[in-house]
Structures are given as structure tokens and as C-alpha cells.
């Protein structure tokens, strides 16, 4: 049954991909996205973990992430004993936006870009048919999140995220698939208020499988993926927001006098009446007054 569902979804993705991909673009190498990190559009997310809760009705947030990569792509020829680096190092940026829809849903968009990257020159045609682009736009990602169980006040939480990428990236930049991808992910989160335990499991469909480098030199197959995560996060700000006031000592504590009066005075008070501050044996913040005639 699960195989039939995957096959139907794949057929729909391939039909959509046909409107974006041309035959010449498919033939280009590498036509793969080698990014291993994609930021979440959730405003409370960390680098890896994401809350199952949505931001709320019409809550809008934007962000931008900068990243640096060192040799994310390496090709080694064991026969010749040579190693080339199509991407030696690179700087990238992800611009994202998210909008809450009602109490249980949100929509997001991520626009990745390669600011600058550099690598080995004169790459063989089996690795890249054209020179690797130094600056490029990546595949734009769209996502829709549905909150199933909310756990803002503790307890279990559950959410589902559906996503897709549009082939807007440069095929020669290692930041574009050259075809549409679709994904689905479930997030389970158990909150202890100050600490969260979380697990996620998903499935990503590629409309077109890739083999890179070329199959004639023993390339690797890039097909569907099963992304997952497991971890916990701590919220120390929750503990810091709780203040404890008061005194538990055995001796009395003098509290500040109202209207700027001194706490103790050696000058005799007039016979008519006087007001003085009295010791406080409680945790009250306000000073008590006593009248004596």
C-alpha cells in the first residue's frame, strides 16, 4: 500500500517537473543540490530541531542565514590517484519568510543563493559539463505546516510538514536539482517546559534520479531520501523568568520607609504623634506603618 502511494506521488511530481525541465538541462552535469543543511522557517527553530507549534494567526517573520562551506564536493580517482574539488570553499545565504494561517497552520518560503564559491579548474566532462558557477540562485523551497497537537504548555506535540522545491537553481552550481522535489515530514515533540525531547521522520521524492559523476566512471546514484533527526533542546530562559522574593532569615528585616523618611532616628519624637517604620518579619514588599500617641 505504501509503495502504491509513493508511486502515485512520484507520477504527479514527474508531471509537474516536465513543465520546468528541458531535455538540454537534464543532460547537464552535475544537476544536483549538495546542501546538507536547510534552515527551518519556524521562528523558534534551532539549526536542526523545529517546534511542532505554529506561530499563530497572521504572525509573520523573516530571517536570513549566512553559511560557509569547506570542500563540500570532492571527487577522487583511485586509479590515477588524483583528487579534484569542484567546490573548494563557498559562501551562501538563505532568505526565508513564514506566515501563520489560523491557529493550526503556516506557510513558508526559503530562497537559497550562492554568494561566492571556488574550486578546481579544468574539470573533466564526467564531473561537470560546464565550468562551475561562482554565484548562483538555488532551488526555491515552499513548505506548509499543520499543527496536529499543540504543546506550548508542556506534554506531547505533533505536526506535519509538506514541502517542495522548484528548479530555479543553476544546474552547474551544485545548488540546483534541475527538477522538482517533494517531501513530507512528521515531527514529534515532548515538552517538559524547560526541556524538549524531539524526533522527526520524513521522505523526499526526486522527480528525476541523478548519477554523478558520470556512470562511465562509477558515479553515485542520487534518488529518494529518508531524512530524520533525534535530539533535545533546553530553554534556560524559562527558568530565568521566575523570580523568588522575600526573606527567610531569623532576625527582623527593616523595610524602606515611605516618603523618604529615615529608618531610625535618635531625635525624640513630638508628643502629639509620630510615624515610624516597623520591622517586617514577612516577605511583603511594602512597608508597614504604626501610629502611637
DRENROMAR-168237 format. One line per 10 residues: number of its first residue (from 1); for each residue x, y, z negated of N, C-alpha, C. Coordinates in nm, 3 decimals. Last residue first. Example, Ala and Ser with C-alpha at 12.3 -4.5 7.8 and 13.67 -1.06 7.14 Angstrom:
2
2> 1.285:-0.225:-0.708:1.367:-0.106:-0.714:1.290:0.003:-0.787 ~ 1.319:-0.569:-0.780:1.230:-0.450:-0.780:1.320:-0.330:-0.780
***
This chain:
293
293> 0.035:5.747:-7.002:0.008:5.878:-7.062:0.052:5.875:-7.206 ~ 0.144:5.596:-6.708:0.142:5.587:-6.852:0.125:5.728:-6.906 ~ 0.102:5.395:-6.425:0.076:5.526:-6.484:0.068:5.508:-6.635 ~ 0.298:5.235:-6.183:0.229:5.222:-6.310:0.217:5.361:-6.371 ~ 0.326:5.073:-5.865:0.336:5.192:-5.949:0.254:5.169:-6.077 ~ 0.519:4.867:-5.646:0.403:4.886:-5.733:0.429:5.004:-5.823 ~ 0.614:4.857:-5.301:0.644:4.886:-5.440:0.515:4.904:-5.519 ~ 0.592:4.586:-5.064:0.553:4.720:-5.111:0.584:4.734:-5.257 ~ 0.658:4.319:-5.015:0.740:4.422:-4.957:0.711:4.560:-5.015 ~ 0.668:4.053:-5.253:0.595:4.156:-5.183:0.691:4.260:-5.128
283> 0.751:3.834:-5.396:0.813:3.854:-5.265:0.745:3.963:-5.186 ~ 0.788:3.936:-5.741:0.727:3.864:-5.631:0.802:3.894:-5.503 ~ 0.864:4.099:-5.940:0.904:3.959:-5.954:0.847:3.874:-5.840 ~ 0.978:4.423:-5.944:0.891:4.329:-5.873:0.946:4.189:-5.889 ~ 0.973:4.691:-6.178:1.038:4.575:-6.115:0.935:4.485:-6.048 ~ 0.825:5.008:-6.084:0.835:4.892:-6.172:0.906:4.779:-6.101 ~ 0.882:5.350:-6.073:0.880:5.223:-6.001:0.899:5.111:-6.100 ~ 0.663:5.587:-6.225:0.793:5.526:-6.201:0.775:5.394:-6.126 ~ 0.520:5.884:-6.318:0.508:5.766:-6.234:0.648:5.710:-6.212 ~ 0.373:6.043:-6.598:0.483:6.020:-6.507:0.459:5.889:-6.432
273> 0.212:6.301:-6.783:0.211:6.171:-6.713:0.335:6.159:-6.627 ~ 0.268:6.478:-7.015:0.139:6.458:-6.951:0.131:6.324:-6.878 ~ 0.526:6.493:-7.107:0.429:6.423:-7.189:0.300:6.392:-7.115 ~ 0.792:6.417:-6.865:0.696:6.507:-6.935:0.588:6.426:-7.005 ~ 1.070:6.198:-6.937:0.954:6.235:-6.855:0.864:6.329:-6.932 ~ 1.414:6.264:-6.975:1.282:6.229:-7.034:1.169:6.278:-6.945 ~ 1.652:6.137:-6.746:1.581:6.257:-6.795:1.447:6.217:-6.852 ~ 1.756:5.916:-6.631:1.785:5.934:-6.773:1.716:6.056:-6.832 ~ 1.586:5.705:-6.404:1.625:5.841:-6.439:1.647:5.847:-6.589 ~ 1.572:5.491:-6.120:1.580:5.508:-6.264:1.629:5.650:-6.292
263> 1.507:5.545:-5.848:1.464:5.422:-5.913:1.466:5.434:-6.065 ~ 1.368:5.856:-5.732:1.478:5.775:-5.775:1.427:5.653:-5.850 ~ 1.140:5.895:-5.455:1.176:5.908:-5.597:1.294:5.817:-5.629 ~ 1.040:5.890:-5.190:1.178:5.928:-5.211:1.217:5.944:-5.356 ~ 0.784:5.788:-5.178:0.802:5.933:-5.168:0.943:5.975:-5.207 ~ 0.838:5.495:-5.382:0.767:5.572:-5.281:0.802:5.720:-5.289 ~ 1.138:5.307:-5.427:1.038:5.397:-5.481:0.967:5.474:-5.372 ~ 1.203:4.960:-5.355:1.220:5.101:-5.324:1.105:5.186:-5.376 ~ 1.223:4.738:-5.637:1.176:4.767:-5.503:1.186:4.915:-5.479 ~ 1.437:4.533:-5.822:1.377:4.664:-5.806:1.342:4.688:-5.661
253> 1.377:4.214:-5.943:1.435:4.289:-5.832:1.362:4.422:-5.821 ~ 1.463:4.017:-6.233:1.374:4.104:-6.158:1.449:4.179:-6.050 ~ 1.631:3.695:-6.196:1.621:3.830:-6.254:1.528:3.916:-6.171 ~ 1.620:3.470:-6.041:1.560:3.463:-6.174:1.544:3.602:-6.234 ~ 1.525:3.484:-5.686:1.618:3.491:-5.799:1.545:3.490:-5.933 ~ 1.391:3.486:-5.452:1.364:3.374:-5.539:1.457:3.372:-5.659 ~ 1.227:3.717:-5.244:1.335:3.690:-5.338:1.296:3.576:-5.427 ~ 1.162:3.786:-4.889:1.127:3.765:-5.029:1.249:3.735:-5.112 ~ 1.119:3.625:-4.567:1.143:3.741:-4.652:1.104:3.708:-4.794 ~ 1.221:3.474:-4.280:1.180:3.444:-4.415:1.217:3.563:-4.502
243> 1.119:3.461:-3.941:1.191:3.529:-4.047:1.134:3.489:-4.182 ~ 1.152:3.320:-3.626:1.089:3.300:-3.756:1.175:3.366:-3.863 ~ 1.301:3.342:-3.399:1.185:3.430:-3.410:1.113:3.417:-3.544 ~ 1.492:3.147:-3.404:1.533:3.282:-3.439:1.416:3.376:-3.458 ~ 1.351:2.927:-3.310:1.391:2.930:-3.449:1.428:3.071:-3.493 ~ 1.321:3.003:-3.042:1.201:2.976:-3.122:1.234:2.981:-3.270 ~ 1.578:3.020:-2.940:1.504:3.144:-2.962:1.378:3.124:-3.045 ~ 1.668:2.765:-2.886:1.704:2.825:-3.015:1.630:2.955:-3.043 ~ 1.555:2.516:-2.733:1.511:2.655:-2.731:1.544:2.719:-2.866 ~ 1.706:2.268:-2.532:1.685:2.324:-2.665:1.648:2.471:-2.651
233> 1.632:1.985:-2.328:1.669:2.126:-2.342:1.629:2.175:-2.480 ~ 1.736:1.682:-2.173:1.662:1.754:-2.275:1.714:1.898:-2.281 ~ 1.688:1.446:-1.897:1.763:1.534:-1.987:1.676:1.594:-2.094 ~ 1.694:1.340:-1.569:1.667:1.300:-1.706:1.750:1.387:-1.797 ~ 1.575:1.306:-1.233:1.650:1.377:-1.336:1.605:1.328:-1.472 ~ 1.588:1.223:-0.882:1.540:1.201:-1.019:1.626:1.283:-1.115 ~ 1.503:1.161:-0.538:1.566:1.244:-0.641:1.505:1.218:-0.779 ~ 1.544:0.963:-0.298:1.466:0.949:-0.422:1.536:1.033:-0.530 ~ 1.518:1.019:0.057:1.587:1.029:-0.070:1.490:1.009:-0.186 ~ 1.565:0.895:0.394:1.483:0.943:0.284:1.563:0.940:0.154
223> 1.889:0.939:0.540:1.746:0.909:0.553:1.667:0.969:0.439 ~ 2.176:0.937:0.699:2.103:1.027:0.609:1.954:1.005:0.634 ~ 2.448:0.720:0.731:2.307:0.744:0.762:2.245:0.834:0.655 ~ 2.780:0.799:0.840:2.686:0.765:0.733:2.544:0.801:0.775 ~ 2.983:0.657:1.110:2.919:0.762:1.032:2.824:0.708:0.926 ~ 3.186:0.528:1.272:3.139:0.475:1.144:3.076:0.579:1.054 ~ 3.233:0.642:1.508:3.345:0.644:1.413:3.299:0.600:1.274 ~ 2.995:0.623:1.641:3.111:0.557:1.702:3.232:0.555:1.611 ~ 2.815:0.786:1.505:2.812:0.643:1.477:2.932:0.570:1.536 ~ 2.964:1.091:1.387:2.902:1.011:1.492:2.916:0.862:1.461
213> 2.950:1.141:1.023:2.988:1.175:1.162:2.924:1.078:1.262 ~ 2.596:1.089:1.049:2.708:1.184:1.055:2.824:1.130:0.973 ~ 2.282:1.048:1.155:2.405:0.973:1.134:2.521:1.069:1.155 ~ 1.951:1.108:1.033:2.075:1.154:1.092:2.186:1.054:1.064 ~ 1.598:1.086:1.097:1.719:1.039:1.031:1.842:1.089:1.108 ~ 1.341:1.317:1.076:1.437:1.252:1.165:1.560:1.213:1.083 ~ 1.190:1.390:0.859:1.120:1.362:0.984:1.210:1.290:1.083 ~ 1.242:1.255:0.544:1.303:1.325:0.656:1.227:1.288:0.783 ~ 1.094:1.284:0.227:1.086:1.225:0.361:1.158:1.314:0.461 ~ 1.163:1.218:-0.107:1.175:1.314:0.002:1.178:1.241:0.136
203> 1.022:1.180:-0.424:1.051:1.113:-0.297:1.055:1.218:-0.188 ~ 1.096:1.173:-0.783:1.035:1.221:-0.660:1.072:1.136:-0.539 ~ 1.078:1.231:-1.127:1.100:1.132:-1.021:1.028:1.181:-0.896 ~ 1.199:1.334:-1.449:1.130:1.361:-1.322:1.169:1.256:-1.220 ~ 1.180:1.407:-1.795:1.216:1.314:-1.689:1.136:1.349:-1.564 ~ 1.275:1.554:-2.108:1.212:1.561:-1.976:1.267:1.456:-1.881 ~ 1.220:1.697:-2.423:1.274:1.581:-2.350:1.199:1.572:-2.218 ~ 1.290:1.995:-2.594:1.209:1.926:-2.494:1.287:1.808:-2.438 ~ 1.264:2.177:-2.898:1.340:2.089:-2.811:1.244:2.015:-2.718 ~ 1.088:2.328:-3.038:1.225:2.381:-3.030:1.312:2.294:-2.939
193> 0.855:2.167:-2.948:0.854:2.313:-2.962:0.996:2.369:-2.950 ~ 0.888:1.923:-2.845:0.892:1.932:-2.990:0.901:2.079:-3.032 ~ 0.736:1.799:-2.554:0.786:1.916:-2.626:0.775:1.897:-2.777 ~ 0.808:1.613:-2.279:0.754:1.604:-2.414:0.820:1.713:-2.498 ~ 0.725:1.593:-1.941:0.799:1.669:-2.042:0.730:1.651:-2.177 ~ 0.754:1.485:-1.614:0.701:1.455:-1.747:0.789:1.523:-1.850 ~ 0.681:1.553:-1.284:0.761:1.597:-1.399:0.687:1.560:-1.526 ~ 0.706:1.426:-0.956:0.632:1.429:-1.082:0.728:1.467:-1.195 ~ 0.713:1.533:-0.617:0.784:1.506:-0.742:0.688:1.517:-0.859 ~ 0.765:1.508:-0.270:0.669:1.505:-0.380:0.744:1.466:-0.506
183> 0.841:1.654:0.053:0.875:1.590:-0.074:0.760:1.598:-0.172 ~ 0.965:1.673:0.387:0.853:1.683:0.293:0.888:1.605:0.166 ~ 1.133:1.852:0.647:1.135:1.752:0.541:1.015:1.778:0.449 ~ 1.182:1.909:0.996:1.105:1.930:0.874:1.132:1.817:0.774 ~ 1.512:1.962:1.131:1.379:1.902:1.133:1.312:1.928:0.999 ~ 1.761:2.064:1.090:1.717:2.053:1.228:1.580:1.991:1.242 ~ 1.872:2.110:0.843:1.843:1.972:0.881:1.810:1.957:1.029 ~ 2.135:2.327:0.752:2.009:2.308:0.822:1.991:2.165:0.866 ~ 2.385:2.365:0.661:2.278:2.418:0.577:2.143:2.403:0.643 ~ 2.597:2.318:0.826:2.578:2.224:0.716:2.474:2.276:0.616
173> 2.594:2.476:1.051:2.640:2.538:0.926:2.640:2.443:0.807 ~ 2.477:2.414:1.290:2.622:2.397:1.280:2.679:2.447:1.148 ~ 2.211:2.478:1.283:2.246:2.336:1.290:2.395:2.311:1.269 ~ 2.085:2.714:1.059:2.176:2.692:1.171:2.221:2.546:1.169 ~ 1.739:2.682:0.949:1.883:2.691:0.930:1.962:2.664:1.058 ~ 1.474:2.635:0.972:1.520:2.769:1.012:1.671:2.783:1.004 ~ 1.279:2.403:0.945:1.413:2.405:1.006:1.453:2.541:1.062 ~ 1.137:2.412:0.623:1.118:2.446:0.764:1.256:2.461:0.828 ~ 1.048:2.175:0.374:1.144:2.270:0.428:1.119:2.288:0.576 ~ 0.816:2.131:0.103:0.859:2.106:0.240:0.963:2.210:0.278
163> 0.649:1.978:-0.182:0.735:2.075:-0.115:0.766:2.035:0.027 ~ 0.464:1.952:-0.479:0.475:1.916:-0.338:0.557:2.022:-0.267 ~ 0.466:1.844:-0.806:0.516:1.947:-0.715:0.527:1.887:-0.575 ~ 0.284:1.804:-1.106:0.319:1.750:-0.974:0.360:1.864:-0.883 ~ 0.320:1.750:-1.462:0.296:1.834:-1.345:0.340:1.762:-1.219 ~ 0.263:1.730:-1.809:0.275:1.661:-1.682:0.241:1.757:-1.569 ~ 0.354:1.689:-2.153:0.316:1.774:-2.041:0.343:1.702:-1.911 ~ 0.295:1.621:-2.504:0.329:1.581:-2.366:0.279:1.680:-2.262 ~ 0.389:1.868:-2.757:0.326:1.748:-2.709:0.363:1.716:-2.565 ~ 0.349:2.232:-2.760:0.403:2.105:-2.805:0.328:1.987:-2.747
153> 0.234:2.447:-2.641:0.235:2.445:-2.787:0.284:2.312:-2.843 ~ 0.249:2.392:-2.371:0.315:2.513:-2.419:0.326:2.515:-2.571 ~ 0.170:2.178:-2.209:0.229:2.152:-2.340:0.305:2.272:-2.394 ~ -0.086:2.061:-1.992:-0.008:2.174:-2.043:0.045:2.142:-2.182 ~ -0.111:1.846:-1.728:-0.123:1.854:-1.874:-0.031:1.965:-1.921 ~ -0.090:1.944:-1.461:-0.189:1.843:-1.497:-0.217:1.845:-1.647 ~ -0.028:2.199:-1.243:-0.013:2.161:-1.384:-0.125:2.066:-1.422 ~ 0.120:2.191:-0.937:-0.008:2.173:-1.006:0.020:2.124:-1.147 ~ 0.287:2.382:-0.691:0.294:2.312:-0.820:0.156:2.308:-0.883 ~ 0.443:2.388:-0.385:0.315:2.408:-0.454:0.316:2.321:-0.579
143> 0.691:2.543:-0.175:0.651:2.448:-0.280:0.516:2.488:-0.338 ~ 0.929:2.567:0.087:0.799:2.604:0.032:0.757:2.499:-0.070 ~ 1.244:2.681:0.208:1.167:2.583:0.133:1.039:2.641:0.077 ~ 1.429:2.723:0.504:1.338:2.784:0.405:1.254:2.675:0.340 ~ 1.757:2.632:0.562:1.617:2.592:0.580:1.532:2.650:0.467 ~ 1.976:2.924:0.584:1.942:2.785:0.559:1.796:2.755:0.586 ~ 2.169:3.128:0.798:2.048:3.113:0.719:2.020:2.965:0.702 ~ 2.523:3.198:0.784:2.404:3.137:0.843:2.288:3.143:0.744 ~ 2.865:3.225:0.865:2.749:3.283:0.797:2.624:3.228:0.865 ~ 3.021:3.044:1.007:3.074:3.101:0.883:2.965:3.170:0.802
133> 2.952:2.734:1.162:2.914:2.874:1.143:2.965:2.924:1.008 ~ 3.193:2.533:1.316:3.107:2.550:1.200:3.080:2.699:1.178 ~ 3.183:2.490:1.671:3.250:2.540:1.551:3.150:2.563:1.437 ~ 3.005:2.191:1.778:3.035:2.333:1.791:3.111:2.377:1.666 ~ 2.992:1.930:1.706:2.994:1.959:1.849:3.027:2.104:1.876 ~ 3.171:1.769:1.461:3.091:1.888:1.491:3.104:1.919:1.638 ~ 3.259:1.499:1.469:3.227:1.564:1.342:3.138:1.684:1.364 ~ 3.313:1.428:1.725:3.237:1.332:1.645:3.197:1.388:1.509 ~ 3.479:1.624:1.818:3.338:1.630:1.858:3.253:1.531:1.781 ~ 3.702:1.740:1.555:3.665:1.651:1.667:3.516:1.657:1.695
123> 3.787:2.084:1.495:3.725:1.960:1.450:3.690:1.872:1.569 ~ 3.949:2.322:1.491:3.964:2.217:1.592:3.910:2.083:1.543 ~ 4.001:2.395:1.138:3.979:2.431:1.278:3.995:2.307:1.367 ~ 3.835:2.360:0.822:3.939:2.321:0.918:3.899:2.361:1.059 ~ 3.658:2.650:0.691:3.702:2.512:0.692:3.808:2.487:0.796 ~ 3.438:2.867:0.509:3.553:2.846:0.595:3.596:2.701:0.586 ~ 3.166:3.097:0.465:3.231:2.968:0.443:3.341:2.949:0.546 ~ 2.937:3.327:0.327:3.063:3.304:0.399:3.115:3.166:0.364 ~ 2.662:3.301:0.275:2.723:3.432:0.288:2.854:3.423:0.364 ~ 2.400:3.118:0.372:2.545:3.105:0.357:2.605:3.242:0.380
113> 2.088:3.101:0.200:2.174:3.161:0.302:2.320:3.131:0.268 ~ 1.742:3.012:0.138:1.887:2.995:0.118:1.966:3.061:0.231 ~ 1.460:3.099:-0.005:1.530:3.134:0.118:1.679:3.121:0.092 ~ 1.171:2.954:-0.131:1.316:2.968:-0.151:1.380:2.992:-0.015 ~ 0.856:3.003:-0.285:0.935:3.003:-0.163:1.081:3.025:-0.200 ~ 0.551:2.875:-0.438:0.686:2.930:-0.439:0.753:2.921:-0.303 ~ 0.254:2.886:-0.632:0.317:2.870:-0.502:0.453:2.937:-0.504 ~ 0.065:2.711:-0.885:0.154:2.818:-0.842:0.213:2.783:-0.707 ~ -0.192:2.628:-1.128:-0.122:2.612:-1.000:-0.031:2.731:-0.974 ~ -0.361:2.670:-1.348:-0.304:2.538:-1.329:-0.224:2.522:-1.199
103> -0.489:2.911:-1.374:-0.422:2.860:-1.492:-0.342:2.733:-1.465 ~ -0.431:3.100:-1.070:-0.515:3.047:-1.177:-0.431:2.997:-1.293 ~ -0.130:3.085:-0.945:-0.266:3.082:-0.894:-0.355:3.018:-1.000 ~ 0.172:3.270:-0.953:0.076:3.185:-1.022:-0.063:3.198:-0.963 ~ 0.444:3.269:-0.738:0.317:3.335:-0.770:0.224:3.235:-0.836 ~ 0.787:3.338:-0.673:0.685:3.246:-0.723:0.562:3.325:-0.764 ~ 1.089:3.337:-0.481:0.973:3.407:-0.534:0.868:3.303:-0.573 ~ 1.444:3.365:-0.417:1.320:3.292:-0.439:1.212:3.382:-0.496 ~ 1.746:3.321:-0.252:1.647:3.420:-0.294:1.513:3.348:-0.304 ~ 2.064:3.206:-0.291:1.926:3.161:-0.280:1.835:3.271:-0.335
93> 2.382:3.198:-0.133:2.283:3.271:-0.210:2.146:3.211:-0.186 ~ 2.736:3.107:-0.129:2.597:3.101:-0.086:2.505:3.180:-0.177 ~ 3.058:3.057:-0.008:2.973:3.134:-0.098:2.831:3.133:-0.042 ~ 3.299:2.789:0.018:3.191:2.873:0.068:3.117:2.944:-0.043 ~ 3.564:2.588:0.153:3.501:2.660:0.043:3.394:2.751:0.101 ~ 3.568:2.404:0.368:3.668:2.401:0.262:3.618:2.471:0.136 ~ 3.397:2.215:0.574:3.371:2.328:0.484:3.469:2.316:0.369 ~ 3.550:2.021:0.707:3.462:2.109:0.785:3.419:2.232:0.705 ~ 3.849:1.916:0.654:3.749:1.978:0.568:3.662:2.071:0.654 ~ 4.010:1.601:0.712:3.969:1.735:0.756:3.858:1.784:0.664
83> 4.278:1.382:0.694:4.159:1.434:0.625:4.133:1.575:0.675 ~ 4.430:1.079:0.815:4.412:1.224:0.817:4.282:1.261:0.746 ~ 4.494:0.816:0.882:4.545:0.873:0.758:4.533:1.023:0.752 ~ 4.395:0.679:1.093:4.501:0.776:1.122:4.561:0.836:0.996 ~ 4.220:0.518:0.940:4.310:0.459:1.040:4.427:0.551:1.069 ~ 4.065:0.681:0.776:4.162:0.590:0.714:4.260:0.530:0.813 ~ 3.984:0.999:0.786:4.005:0.893:0.885:4.109:0.796:0.828 ~ 3.747:1.182:0.609:3.876:1.113:0.606:3.878:1.001:0.710 ~ 3.598:1.484:0.549:3.597:1.370:0.640:3.738:1.310:0.643 ~ 3.396:1.668:0.328:3.529:1.614:0.357:3.515:1.492:0.447
73> 3.228:1.930:0.187:3.226:1.837:0.301:3.370:1.798:0.334 ~ 3.281:2.097:-0.025:3.161:2.012:-0.034:3.153:1.909:0.078 ~ 3.513:2.255:-0.118:3.520:2.134:-0.038:3.397:2.044:-0.054 ~ 3.347:2.430:-0.349:3.483:2.392:-0.314:3.481:2.256:-0.246 ~ 3.119:2.700:-0.361:3.144:2.558:-0.338:3.290:2.537:-0.298 ~ 2.914:2.913:-0.553:3.043:2.894:-0.487:3.070:2.745:-0.477 ~ 2.617:3.114:-0.554:2.690:2.992:-0.583:2.818:2.988:-0.502 ~ 2.357:3.316:-0.690:2.480:3.308:-0.613:2.554:3.179:-0.651 ~ 2.011:3.367:-0.678:2.120:3.289:-0.733:2.238:3.292:-0.637 ~ 1.743:3.573:-0.765:1.847:3.545:-0.666:1.961:3.474:-0.737
63> 1.384:3.606:-0.802:1.519:3.586:-0.854:1.614:3.562:-0.737 ~ 1.054:3.696:-0.915:1.155:3.682:-0.810:1.291:3.662:-0.876 ~ 0.712:3.638:-0.999:0.853:3.652:-1.037:0.942:3.630:-0.916 ~ 0.385:3.694:-1.117:0.477:3.696:-1.004:0.620:3.714:-1.054 ~ 0.071:3.576:-1.200:0.203:3.608:-1.253:0.306:3.591:-1.141 ~ -0.187:3.503:-1.126:-0.122:3.612:-1.054:0.010:3.658:-1.117 ~ -0.231:3.319:-1.417:-0.298:3.384:-1.303:-0.222:3.505:-1.252 ~ 0.078:3.132:-1.492:-0.050:3.197:-1.524:-0.106:3.271:-1.405 ~ 0.307:2.968:-1.455:0.320:3.099:-1.519:0.189:3.167:-1.556 ~ 0.267:2.621:-1.562:0.266:2.725:-1.459:0.264:2.862:-1.525
53> 0.463:2.352:-1.701:0.362:2.457:-1.711:0.377:2.558:-1.598 ~ 0.674:2.181:-1.699:0.553:2.139:-1.626:0.445:2.246:-1.625 ~ 0.996:2.332:-1.639:0.879:2.313:-1.724:0.760:2.265:-1.641 ~ 1.287:2.166:-1.526:1.179:2.261:-1.498:1.058:2.229:-1.585 ~ 1.644:2.128:-1.505:1.514:2.094:-1.562:1.413:2.206:-1.538 ~ 1.867:2.257:-1.377:1.820:2.124:-1.335:1.676:2.099:-1.379 ~ 1.905:2.514:-1.467:1.966:2.477:-1.340:1.912:2.345:-1.286 ~ 1.573:2.575:-1.598:1.717:2.581:-1.608:1.775:2.543:-1.471 ~ 1.272:2.777:-1.578:1.353:2.659:-1.544:1.500:2.684:-1.571 ~ 1.095:2.981:-1.605:1.151:2.926:-1.727:1.244:2.808:-1.702
43> 1.000:3.047:-1.349:1.079:3.148:-1.423:1.142:3.095:-1.550 ~ 1.040:2.822:-1.079:0.977:2.845:-1.209:1.061:2.943:-1.290 ~ 1.177:2.755:-0.855:1.112:2.887:-0.854:1.046:2.919:-0.987 ~ 1.499:2.602:-0.884:1.354:2.599:-0.902:1.299:2.741:-0.902 ~ 1.762:2.560:-0.640:1.703:2.621:-0.760:1.551:2.608:-0.763 ~ 1.933:2.276:-0.552:1.832:2.369:-0.504:1.761:2.429:-0.624 ~ 2.225:2.109:-0.474:2.153:2.184:-0.577:2.058:2.282:-0.510 ~ 2.356:2.001:-0.263:2.313:1.908:-0.367:2.237:1.978:-0.479 ~ 2.363:2.056:0.082:2.345:2.114:-0.052:2.294:2.007:-0.148 ~ 2.388:1.973:0.339:2.469:1.905:0.240:2.453:1.963:0.100
33> 2.182:1.907:0.593:2.192:2.001:0.482:2.266:1.930:0.369 ~ 2.272:1.857:0.935:2.237:1.807:0.803:2.255:1.919:0.701 ~ 2.386:1.898:1.193:2.240:1.900:1.172:2.199:1.831:1.042 ~ 2.657:1.902:1.292:2.611:1.793:1.208:2.459:1.785:1.188 ~ 2.567:1.820:1.629:2.620:1.775:1.501:2.674:1.897:1.426 ~ 2.286:1.816:1.847:2.397:1.885:1.786:2.438:1.818:1.655 ~ 2.057:1.696:1.937:2.183:1.636:1.976:2.303:1.699:1.909 ~ 1.852:1.859:1.852:1.868:1.731:1.786:2.005:1.671:1.816 ~ 1.867:2.070:2.029:1.904:2.094:1.890:1.929:1.964:1.817 ~ 1.774:1.956:2.262:1.912:2.002:2.257:1.958:2.024:2.114
23> 1.506:1.905:2.201:1.596:1.792:2.224:1.742:1.835:2.218 ~ 1.384:2.108:1.925:1.402:2.078:2.067:1.502:1.966:2.083 ~ 1.150:2.146:1.669:1.279:2.094:1.710:1.279:2.067:1.860 ~ 0.890:2.230:1.608:1.003:2.314:1.570:1.134:2.272:1.634 ~ 0.704:2.048:1.679:0.677:2.186:1.717:0.794:2.278:1.687 ~ 0.791:1.816:1.563:0.802:1.827:1.708:0.776:1.969:1.756 ~ 0.720:1.830:1.298:0.859:1.861:1.334:0.874:1.881:1.483 ~ 0.458:1.742:1.300:0.485:1.883:1.272:0.625:1.921:1.316 ~ 0.508:1.473:1.357:0.425:1.552:1.449:0.449:1.701:1.428 ~ 0.655:1.401:1.130:0.719:1.397:1.262:0.641:1.479:1.362
13> 0.462:1.425:0.931:0.580:1.511:0.928:0.647:1.515:1.063 ~ 0.281:1.225:1.004:0.237:1.365:1.002:0.355:1.460:1.005 ~ 0.447:1.002:0.971:0.390:1.032:1.103:0.346:1.177:1.111 ~ 0.495:1.012:0.695:0.605:1.030:0.788:0.554:1.065:0.928 ~ 0.242:0.952:0.597:0.300:1.084:0.572:0.413:1.112:0.668 ~ 0.221:0.689:0.686:0.127:0.792:0.733:0.182:0.932:0.712 ~ 0.430:0.565:0.547:0.430:0.564:0.694:0.337:0.672:0.749 ~ 0.351:0.599:0.281:0.474:0.663:0.328:0.476:0.671:0.479 ~ 0.122:0.436:0.284:0.110:0.579:0.256:0.232:0.655:0.306 ~ 0.237:0.186:0.335:0.142:0.243:0.432:0.126:0.392:0.411
3> 0.390:0.148:0.105:0.458:0.159:0.234:0.367:0.219:0.340 ~ 0.191:0.122:-0.086:0.278:0.238:-0.091:0.350:0.257:0.041 ~ 0.083:-0.120:0.000:0.000:0.000:0.000:0.087:0.125:0.000
***
